[in-house]
Amino acid sequence: MPQPLLNRDDPAYDDMLYFSELLPKSDGLVINTFDDLEPIALKTIREGTCIPNGPTPSVYYIGPLIADTGEDESNIAGNKARHGCLSWLDTQPSQSVVFLCFGSKGTFSPAQMKEIANGLERSGKRFLWVVKNPPSTDKSKPIAVTADVDLNVLMPKGFLERTKDRGMVVKSWAPQVAVLNHPSVGGFVTHCGWNSMLEAVVAGVPMVAWPLYAEQHLNKAALVEVMKMAIGVEQRDEDMFVSGAEVEGRVRELMECEEGRELRERSRKMREMALAAWKDGGSSTTALAKLADVWNQD
């Protein structure tokens, strides 16, 4: 297991310490994954390698658990209308669109957003891109991820007009699960958050891995090196910046090269394994039944 280096003044340090102290004392762990997705890691946990000085609690791998493919947030808000990006996807060829979305907290500087736009334009590929406001330079203010986004300010001059026939930029939010399961989507540029990874796995969509924070760099390594379901982006060491040329190259690689076709085939097979985990006798169904038996005994 990784041993992350954390600043002791960072709240994440206290969270990691708290979790690590309680882990060996727990009666069991429920993990949102499934046996075929990461067998090496799960075997390591089962064999007690993660807790060398004590017993390993019972572990239940019950997943993938993801949101329904419906547009849940729109429905919760009382808006029953279908999101416009899904209607746009209806008009695109099968597996032709690259979807870019970086999670609820994933924001970029204006300079980085312009590089992404330049890379997408030069790639020549169809795209659906969810854009949020850049982080405030005033650290005392929260990130305004839901505030209105002025695309004319954030995008390069003329970008929206030049790409209007093959691209769509969405402000702040899109129904990610529904988008990933749309037949027009052929690739996903993601921040490698665990929920987003699982949603792509269940949809059978290959990824470009672009981690931003927390454990996402570990998730990228697993996706690229172990699961072989993603292509990783090269990030500048000092500030994690990604050039437009890198965006263009990775998008092209995913959508038109042999490696992309191989990733797509592996993603398709992993989707079948994910669905099989929840069938009668599947690994997650069996684990859930065992957990229910434990709770019933209590």
Backbone hydrogen bonds, N-H to C=O, Kabsch-Sander energy under -0.5 kcal/mol:
donor,donor_aa,acceptor,acceptor_aa,energy
6,L,4,P,-0.6
10,D,7,N,-2.0
13,Y,10,D,-1.8
14,D,10,D,-0.9
15,D,11,P,-2.0
16,M,12,A,-2.5
17,L,13,Y,-2.5
18,Y,14,D,-2.6
19,F,15,D,-2.5
20,S,16,M,-2.5
21,E,17,L,-2.0
22,L,18,Y,-1.7
23,L,19,F,-2.1
25,K,22,L,-1.1
26,S,22,L,-0.8
26,S,23,L,-1.1
29,L,58,S,-2.6
31,I,29,L,-0.5
31,I,60,Y,-2.7
33,T,31,I,-1.9
37,L,34,F,-1.5
38,E,34,F,-1.0
42,L,38,E,-2.1
43,K,39,P,-2.3
44,T,40,I,-2.0
45,I,41,A,-2.0
46,R,42,L,-2.6
47,E,43,K,-2.1
48,G,45,I,-1.6
49,T,44,T,-1.6
50,C,44,T,-0.5
51,I,48,G,-0.9
54,G,51,I,-1.3
58,S,27,D,-0.9
60,Y,29,L,-3.4
61,Y,59,V,-0.5
62,I,31,I,-2.0
62,I,60,Y,-1.0
63,G,61,Y,-0.6
66,I,64,P,-0.6
72,D,70,G,-1.8
75,N,71,E,-2.1
76,I,72,D,-2.7
77,A,73,E,-1.8
78,G,75,N,-1.4
79,N,74,S,-2.5
80,K,78,G,-0.8
86,L,83,H,-1.3
87,S,83,H,-1.1
88,W,84,G,-2.0
89,L,85,C,-2.2
90,D,86,L,-1.6
91,T,87,S,-0.5
91,T,88,W,-1.4
92,Q,89,L,-1.9
95,Q,183,P,-2.5
96,S,93,P,-1.3
96,S,184,S,-1.2
97,V,184,S,-2.6
98,V,126,R,-2.3
99,F,97,V,-0.5
99,F,187,G,-2.7
100,L,98,V,-0.5
100,L,128,L,-2.9
101,C,99,F,-0.5
101,C,189,V,-2.0
106,G,103,G,-0.6
107,T,105,K,-0.9
113,M,109,S,-2.3
114,K,110,P,-2.0
115,E,111,A,-1.6
116,I,112,Q,-2.3
117,A,113,M,-2.5
118,N,114,K,-2.5
119,G,115,E,-2.5
120,L,116,I,-2.6
121,E,117,A,-2.5
122,R,118,N,-2.4
123,S,119,G,-1.6
124,G,120,L,-0.9
124,G,121,E,-0.7
125,K,120,L,-0.5
126,R,96,S,-0.7
127,F,166,R,-1.7
128,L,98,V,-2.7
129,W,168,M,-2.6
130,V,100,L,-2.7
131,V,129,W,-0.6
131,V,170,V,-3.0
139,K,137,T,-0.9
141,K,138,D,-2.0
145,V,143,I,-1.9
147,A,144,A,-0.5
150,D,148,D,-0.5
151,L,149,V,-1.1
153,V,150,D,-0.9
154,L,150,D,-1.9
155,M,151,L,-2.6
159,F,156,P,-2.2
162,R,158,G,-2.5
163,T,159,F,-1.8
164,K,161,E,-0.8
166,R,163,T,-1.7
167,G,163,T,-2.0
168,M,127,F,-1.9
170,V,129,W,-3.0
170,V,168,M,-0.5
172,S,131,V,-3.5
172,S,170,V,-0.5
173,W,171,K,-2.6
176,Q,174,A,-1.8
179,V,175,P,-2.5
180,L,176,Q,-3.0
181,N,177,V,-1.6
182,H,179,V,-1.6
185,V,182,H,-1.7
186,G,97,V,-2.8
187,G,97,V,-1.2
188,F,206,P,-1.5
189,V,99,F,-3.1
190,T,188,F,-0.7
190,T,208,V,-2.4
191,H,101,C,-0.6
197,M,193,G,-2.6
198,L,194,W,-2.5
199,E,195,N,-2.4
200,A,196,S,-2.1
201,V,197,M,-2.4
202,V,198,L,-2.7
203,A,199,E,-1.5
204,G,200,A,-1.1
204,G,201,V,-0.7
205,V,200,A,-2.3
207,M,229,M,-2.1
208,V,188,F,-2.6
209,A,207,M,-0.5
209,A,231,I,-2.8
210,W,190,T,-3.0
210,W,208,V,-0.6
212,L,191,H,-0.7
216,Q,213,Y,-1.9
217,H,214,A,-0.7
218,L,215,E,-0.6
219,N,215,E,-2.1
220,K,216,Q,-2.3
221,A,217,H,-1.9
222,A,218,L,-2.2
223,L,219,N,-2.7
224,V,220,K,-2.8
225,E,221,A,-2.6
226,V,221,A,-0.7
226,V,222,A,-1.2
227,M,222,A,-3.3
228,K,222,A,-0.5
228,K,223,L,-0.5
229,M,223,L,-2.4
230,A,223,L,-0.8
231,I,207,M,-2.1
233,V,209,A,-2.0
235,Q,233,V,-0.6
236,R,241,F,-2.8
239,D,236,R,-0.5
240,M,236,R,-2.9
247,V,243,S,-2.0
248,E,244,G,-2.7
249,G,245,A,-2.5
250,R,246,E,-2.6
251,V,247,V,-2.3
252,R,248,E,-2.4
253,E,249,G,-2.5
254,L,250,R,-2.3
255,M,251,V,-2.2
256,E,252,R,-2.6
257,C,252,R,-0.7
257,C,253,E,-1.0
260,G,253,E,-0.9
261,R,257,C,-1.7
262,E,258,E,-2.3
263,L,259,E,-2.5
264,R,260,G,-2.2
265,E,261,R,-1.9
266,R,262,E,-2.3
267,S,263,L,-2.6
268,R,264,R,-2.0
269,K,265,E,-2.1
270,M,266,R,-2.4
271,R,267,S,-2.1
272,E,268,R,-1.6
273,M,269,K,-1.8
274,A,270,M,-2.6
275,L,271,R,-2.4
276,A,272,E,-2.1
277,A,273,M,-1.6
278,W,274,A,-0.5
278,W,275,L,-1.1
279,K,276,A,-1.4
282,G,279,K,-2.8
284,S,277,A,-0.9
285,T,277,A,-1.8
286,T,282,G,-2.6
287,A,283,S,-2.1
288,L,284,S,-2.4
289,A,285,T,-2.0
290,K,286,T,-2.1
291,L,287,A,-2.2
292,A,288,L,-2.4
293,D,289,A,-2.1
294,V,290,K,-1.9
295,W,291,L,-2.3
296,N,292,A,-2.5
297,Q,293,D,-1.8
298,D,294,V,-1.2
